[in-house]
Amino acid sequence: CLDDIEDKILLKEVGIGIGVGKNLTSDSFDVFNNLNTIFKTFGIKVKLNEEDTSPRPPPLSDYYY
């Protein structure tokens, strides 16, 4: 069905966009990693939501209004 084809194209575009975003924000990730180690030395546990760190794109329903 046509919807499946459109969804796959959208997923591919979203994946490419996420890849570009990760490349652009690599410096920011380094900063966050440094902050994380600093917090750990102070005994503060920083727990990231596993869904937030997942490499999978968000559900397609997020892009429909």
C-alpha positions as semicolon CSV with decimal commas, in nm:
position;residue;x (nm);y (nm);z (nm)
1;C;0,000;0,000;0,000
2;L;0,111;0,354;-0,073
3;D;0,115;0,463;0,292
4;D;0,383;0,204;0,371
5;I;0,608;0,342;0,096
6;E;0,563;0,700;0,222
7;D;0,633;0,591;0,579
8;K;0,958;0,420;0,475
9;I;1,076;0,730;0,287
10;L;0,990;0,946;0,588
11;L;1,172;0,709;0,823
12;K;1,479;0,722;0,599
13;E;1,473;1,104;0,593
14;V;1,432;1,116;0,970
15;G;1,725;0,877;1,012
16;I;1,945;1,092;0,788
17;G;1,840;1,403;0,981
18;I;1,928;1,237;1,313
19;G;2,269;1,135;1,175
20;V;2,342;1,493;1,067
21;G;2,222;1,623;1,404
22;K;2,457;1,388;1,590
23;N;2,751;1,504;1,377
24;L;2,671;1,870;1,438
25;T;2,626;1,830;1,813
26;S;2,922;1,602;1,890
27;D;3,081;1,888;2,088
28;S;2,764;1,921;2,294
29;F;2,768;1,547;2,366
30;D;3,127;1,577;2,491
31;V;3,019;1,858;2,724
32;F;2,731;1,647;2,855
33;N;2,964;1,352;2,911
34;N;3,202;1,574;3,109
35;L;2,913;1,706;3,318
36;N;2,799;1,349;3,379
37;T;3,142;1,250;3,517
38;I;3,153;1,565;3,731
39;F;2,810;1,484;3,877
40;K;2,922;1,129;3,950
41;T;3,227;1,254;4,143
42;F;2,991;1,456;4,362
43;G;2,781;1,146;4,420
44;I;2,488;1,277;4,220
45;K;2,336;1,004;4,008
46;V;2,241;1,123;3,664
47;K;1,991;0,882;3,515
48;L;1,904;0,928;3,150
49;N;1,573;0,803;3,023
50;E;1,654;0,505;2,801
51;E;1,404;0,622;2,542
52;D;1,584;0,958;2,514
53;T;1,917;0,789;2,438
54;S;1,768;0,538;2,193
55;P;1,907;0,566;1,839
56;R;1,563;0,489;1,696
57;P;1,366;0,787;1,559
58;P;1,046;0,886;1,744
59;P;0,719;0,728;1,629
60;L;0,587;0,857;1,297
61;S;0,274;0,980;1,475
62;D;0,490;1,261;1,623
63;Y;0,519;1,411;1,274
64;Y;0,145;1,414;1,201
65;Y;-0,064;1,700;1,333
